[in-house]
Amino acid sequence: MTSPNGLHNTAQPNRTNSGGIELMEITKEDHEIQKYKNKLHKKIWICLKRNNEKEFEKLHNELSMYHLKDEVSYSILLHGKLIISNGGDIKECFKLLDEMKQNKVHHSLVRLNERLLCSYCELAKLNAKPRTKQWIKILRTVWFTSALIKARRQKFIIRNLTRMKKMRGDDNSALLGNFNSMFNIHSLQSLYVEGRDPLL
Protein backbone atom coordinates (compact mmCIF):
# COMPACT_ATOMS: atom_id res chain seq x y z
CA MET A 1 0.00 0.00 0.00
CA THR A 2 1.43 3.38 -1.03
CA SER A 3 0.93 6.60 0.90
CA PRO A 4 0.62 10.00 -0.86
CA ASN A 5 4.28 10.88 -0.08
CA GLY A 6 5.60 7.86 -1.98
CA LEU A 7 6.18 5.64 1.06
CA HIS A 8 5.11 2.00 1.31
CA ASN A 9 3.80 0.36 4.47
CA THR A 10 5.83 -2.72 5.34
CA ALA A 11 4.01 -6.06 5.19
CA GLN A 12 3.73 -6.37 8.96
CA PRO A 13 2.90 -3.50 11.34
CA ASN A 14 5.02 -3.16 14.47
CA ARG A 15 3.31 -3.55 17.84
CA THR A 16 4.45 -0.94 20.36
CA ASN A 17 5.09 -1.50 24.10
CA SER A 18 1.82 0.25 24.93
CA GLY A 19 -0.10 -2.30 22.85
CA GLY A 20 -0.83 0.03 19.93
CA ILE A 21 0.15 -0.62 16.33
CA GLU A 22 2.78 1.54 14.65
CA LEU A 23 2.77 1.50 10.85
CA MET A 24 6.31 1.23 9.51
CA GLU A 25 7.08 2.62 6.08
CA ILE A 26 9.80 2.30 3.45
CA THR A 27 10.44 4.40 0.36
CA LYS A 28 9.14 3.33 -3.03
CA GLU A 29 12.74 2.80 -4.22
CA ASP A 30 13.54 0.49 -1.28
CA HIS A 31 10.30 -1.39 -1.90
CA GLU A 32 11.23 -1.95 -5.57
CA ILE A 33 14.77 -3.10 -4.68
CA GLN A 34 13.34 -5.57 -2.17
CA LYS A 35 10.86 -6.90 -4.74
CA TYR A 36 13.70 -7.37 -7.24
CA LYS A 37 15.85 -9.25 -4.73
CA ASN A 38 12.94 -11.50 -3.79
CA LYS A 39 12.43 -12.26 -7.48
CA LEU A 40 16.12 -13.23 -7.87
CA HIS A 41 15.95 -15.44 -4.77
CA LYS A 42 12.94 -17.29 -6.18
CA LYS A 43 14.71 -17.78 -9.53
CA ILE A 44 17.79 -19.21 -7.75
CA TRP A 45 15.54 -21.63 -5.84
CA ILE A 46 14.02 -22.84 -9.12
CA CYS A 47 17.53 -23.24 -10.64
CA LEU A 48 18.59 -25.41 -7.73
CA LYS A 49 15.53 -27.64 -7.99
CA ARG A 50 16.18 -28.04 -11.74
CA ASN A 51 19.96 -28.36 -11.26
CA ASN A 52 20.56 -25.53 -13.76
CA GLU A 53 24.18 -24.55 -13.02
CA LYS A 54 24.50 -22.01 -15.86
CA GLU A 55 21.47 -19.99 -14.75
CA PHE A 56 22.55 -20.26 -11.10
CA GLU A 57 25.95 -18.69 -11.90
CA LYS A 58 24.25 -15.94 -13.91
CA LEU A 59 21.98 -15.01 -11.00
CA HIS A 60 24.90 -15.31 -8.55
CA ASN A 61 26.84 -12.76 -10.64
CA GLU A 62 23.82 -10.46 -10.84
CA LEU A 63 23.45 -10.32 -7.05
CA SER A 64 27.19 -9.67 -6.66
CA MET A 65 27.47 -7.09 -9.44
CA TYR A 66 24.70 -4.85 -8.09
CA HIS A 67 25.63 -5.33 -4.40
CA LEU A 68 22.21 -6.78 -3.62
CA LYS A 69 23.26 -9.48 -1.17
CA ASP A 70 21.45 -9.63 2.15
CA GLU A 71 20.98 -12.36 4.78
CA VAL A 72 18.71 -14.42 2.51
CA SER A 73 20.96 -13.93 -0.56
CA TYR A 74 24.08 -15.14 1.25
CA SER A 75 22.36 -18.22 2.65
CA ILE A 76 20.82 -19.20 -0.70
CA LEU A 77 24.10 -18.65 -2.57
CA LEU A 78 26.19 -20.53 0.00
CA HIS A 79 23.99 -23.63 0.11
CA GLY A 80 23.14 -23.26 -3.56
CA LYS A 81 26.83 -23.46 -4.44
CA LEU A 82 27.06 -26.61 -2.35
CA ILE A 83 24.00 -28.15 -4.02
CA ILE A 84 24.76 -27.19 -7.63
CA SER A 85 28.37 -28.43 -7.42
CA ASN A 86 27.43 -31.54 -5.40
CA GLY A 87 29.99 -30.49 -2.78
CA GLY A 88 32.74 -29.88 -5.33
CA ASP A 89 32.93 -26.11 -4.69
CA ILE A 90 33.26 -26.31 -0.91
CA LYS A 91 36.10 -23.73 -0.90
CA GLU A 92 33.83 -21.21 -2.64
CA CYS A 93 31.22 -21.83 0.07
CA PHE A 94 33.74 -21.00 2.78
CA LYS A 95 34.70 -17.84 0.85
CA LEU A 96 31.04 -16.79 0.91
CA LEU A 97 30.99 -17.49 4.64
CA ASP A 98 34.02 -15.19 5.12
CA GLU A 99 32.25 -12.53 3.04
CA MET A 100 29.24 -12.80 5.36
CA LYS A 101 31.49 -12.15 8.35
CA GLN A 102 33.19 -9.18 6.66
CA ASN A 103 29.85 -7.64 5.69
CA LYS A 104 28.47 -7.90 9.23
CA VAL A 105 25.73 -10.46 8.61
CA HIS A 106 24.24 -11.23 12.02
CA HIS A 107 26.54 -13.60 13.90
CA SER A 108 23.78 -16.09 14.77
CA LEU A 109 23.12 -16.66 11.05
CA VAL A 110 26.85 -16.88 10.30
CA ARG A 111 27.22 -19.55 13.02
CA LEU A 112 24.24 -21.53 11.70
CA ASN A 113 25.64 -21.57 8.15
CA GLU A 114 29.17 -22.32 9.36
CA ARG A 115 28.07 -25.32 11.43
CA LEU A 116 25.96 -26.71 8.59
CA LEU A 117 28.86 -26.30 6.17
CA CYS A 118 31.27 -28.04 8.57
CA SER A 119 28.73 -30.84 9.09
CA TYR A 120 28.53 -31.33 5.31
CA CYS A 121 32.35 -31.57 5.14
CA GLU A 122 32.47 -34.12 7.96
CA LEU A 123 29.78 -36.27 6.34
CA ALA A 124 31.58 -36.09 2.98
CA LYS A 125 34.82 -37.31 4.64
CA LEU A 126 32.90 -40.24 6.13
CA ASN A 127 31.61 -41.09 2.64
CA ALA A 128 28.08 -40.19 3.76
CA LYS A 129 27.56 -37.02 1.73
CA PRO A 130 23.92 -35.82 1.94
CA ARG A 131 21.82 -36.15 -1.18
CA THR A 132 20.83 -33.01 -3.11
CA LYS A 133 17.13 -33.36 -2.17
CA GLN A 134 18.07 -33.63 1.50
CA TRP A 135 20.22 -30.48 1.39
CA ILE A 136 17.50 -28.53 -0.45
CA LYS A 137 15.32 -29.18 2.63
CA ILE A 138 18.16 -27.83 4.81
CA LEU A 139 18.34 -24.75 2.59
CA ARG A 140 14.59 -24.18 2.97
CA THR A 141 15.03 -24.07 6.77
CA VAL A 142 18.03 -21.72 6.53
CA TRP A 143 16.08 -19.49 4.12
CA PHE A 144 13.21 -19.07 6.61
CA THR A 145 15.70 -18.34 9.43
CA SER A 146 17.54 -15.79 7.26
CA ALA A 147 14.27 -14.09 6.31
CA LEU A 148 13.33 -13.78 10.00
CA ILE A 149 16.67 -12.18 10.92
CA LYS A 150 16.48 -9.88 7.90
CA ALA A 151 12.94 -8.76 8.84
CA ARG A 152 14.03 -8.00 12.41
CA ARG A 153 17.03 -5.99 11.15
CA GLN A 154 14.88 -3.98 8.76
CA LYS A 155 12.25 -3.28 11.44
CA PHE A 156 14.99 -1.99 13.75
CA ILE A 157 16.30 0.35 11.00
CA ILE A 158 12.82 1.63 9.98
CA ARG A 159 11.90 2.18 13.65
CA ASN A 160 14.99 4.36 14.09
CA LEU A 161 14.30 6.28 10.88
CA THR A 162 10.71 6.92 11.96
CA ARG A 163 11.87 8.10 15.40
CA MET A 164 14.44 10.47 13.87
CA LYS A 165 11.88 11.94 11.47
CA LYS A 166 9.60 12.74 14.41
CA MET A 167 12.48 14.30 16.37
CA ARG A 168 13.98 16.35 13.53
CA GLY A 169 10.87 17.18 11.53
CA ASP A 170 10.78 18.16 7.86
CA ASP A 171 12.72 21.41 8.45
CA ASN A 172 15.99 19.57 9.10
CA SER A 173 16.25 17.61 5.85
CA ALA A 174 20.08 17.82 5.66
CA LEU A 175 20.58 16.11 9.03
CA LEU A 176 17.87 13.59 8.22
CA GLY A 177 19.59 12.85 4.90
CA ASN A 178 22.84 12.04 6.74
CA PHE A 179 20.92 9.78 9.10
CA ASN A 180 19.22 8.02 6.17
CA SER A 181 22.63 7.24 4.67
CA MET A 182 23.67 5.56 7.95
CA PHE A 183 20.37 3.73 8.46
CA ASN A 184 19.51 1.99 5.20
CA ILE A 185 17.32 -1.10 5.11
CA HIS A 186 19.60 -2.69 2.50
CA SER A 187 22.75 -2.08 4.56
CA LEU A 188 23.83 -5.00 6.76
CA GLN A 189 26.17 -2.74 8.75
CA SER A 190 23.26 -0.46 9.80
CA LEU A 191 22.33 -3.01 12.43
CA TYR A 192 25.42 -2.17 14.47
CA VAL A 193 25.42 1.62 14.03
CA GLU A 194 24.62 2.05 17.75
CA GLY A 195 27.58 -0.13 18.72
CA ARG A 196 25.44 -2.97 20.08
CA ASP A 197 23.38 -5.89 18.84
CA PRO A 198 19.71 -4.80 18.95
CA LEU A 199 18.42 -8.29 18.07
CA LEU A 200 19.60 -9.86 21.30
Secondary structure in CASP SS format (residue, H / E / C, confidence):
PFRMAT SS
TARGET T0000
AUTHOR 0000-0000-0000
METHOD secondary structure of the structure
MODEL  1
M C 1.00
T E 1.00
S C 1.00
P C 1.00
N C 1.00
G C 1.00
L E 1.00
H E 1.00
N E 1.00
T C 1.00
A C 1.00
Q C 1.00
P C 1.00
N E 1.00
R E 1.00
T C 1.00
N C 1.00
S C 1.00
G C 1.00
G C 1.00
I E 1.00
E E 1.00
L C 1.00
M C 1.00
E E 1.00
I E 1.00
T E 1.00
K H 1.00
E H 1.00
D H 1.00
H H 1.00
E H 1.00
I H 1.00
Q H 1.00
K H 1.00
Y H 1.00
K H 1.00
N H 1.00
K H 1.00
L H 1.00
H H 1.00
K H 1.00
K H 1.00
I H 1.00
W H 1.00
I H 1.00
C H 1.00
L H 1.00
K H 1.00
R H 1.00
N C 1.00
N C 1.00
E H 1.00
K H 1.00
E H 1.00
F H 1.00
E H 1.00
K H 1.00
L H 1.00
H H 1.00
N H 1.00
E H 1.00
L H 1.00
S H 1.00
M H 1.00
Y C 1.00
H C 1.00
L C 1.00
K C 1.00
D C 1.00
E H 1.00
V H 1.00
S H 1.00
Y H 1.00
S H 1.00
I H 1.00
L H 1.00
L H 1.00
H H 1.00
G H 1.00
K H 1.00
L H 1.00
I H 1.00
I H 1.00
S C 1.00
N C 1.00
G C 1.00
G C 1.00
D C 1.00
I H 1.00
K H 1.00
E H 1.00
C H 1.00
F H 1.00
K H 1.00
L H 1.00
L H 1.00
D H 1.00
E H 1.00
M H 1.00
K H 1.00
Q H 1.00
N C 1.00
K C 1.00
V C 1.00
H C 1.00
H H 1.00
S H 1.00
L H 1.00
V H 1.00
R H 1.00
L H 1.00
N H 1.00
E H 1.00
R H 1.00
L H 1.00
L H 1.00
C H 1.00
S H 1.00
Y H 1.00
C H 1.00
E H 1.00
L H 1.00
A H 1.00
K H 1.00
L C 1.00
N C 1.00
A C 1.00
K C 1.00
P C 1.00
R C 1.00
T H 1.00
K H 1.00
Q H 1.00
W H 1.00
I H 1.00
K H 1.00
I H 1.00
L H 1.00
R H 1.00
T H 1.00
V H 1.00
W H 1.00
F H 1.00
T H 1.00
S H 1.00
A H 1.00
L H 1.00
I H 1.00
K H 1.00
A H 1.00
R H 1.00
R H 1.00
Q H 1.00
K H 1.00
F H 1.00
I H 1.00
I H 1.00
R H 1.00
N H 1.00
L H 1.00
T H 1.00
R H 1.00
M H 1.00
K H 1.00
K H 1.00
M H 1.00
R H 1.00
G C 1.00
D H 1.00
D H 1.00
N H 1.00
S H 1.00
A H 1.00
L H 1.00
L H 1.00
G H 1.00
N H 1.00
F H 1.00
N H 1.00
S H 1.00
M H 1.00
F C 1.00
N C 1.00
I C 1.00
H C 1.00
S C 1.00
L H 1.00
Q H 1.00
S H 1.00
L H 1.00
Y H 1.00
V C 1.00
E C 1.00
G C 1.00
R C 1.00
D C 1.00
P C 1.00
L C 1.00
L C 1.00
END
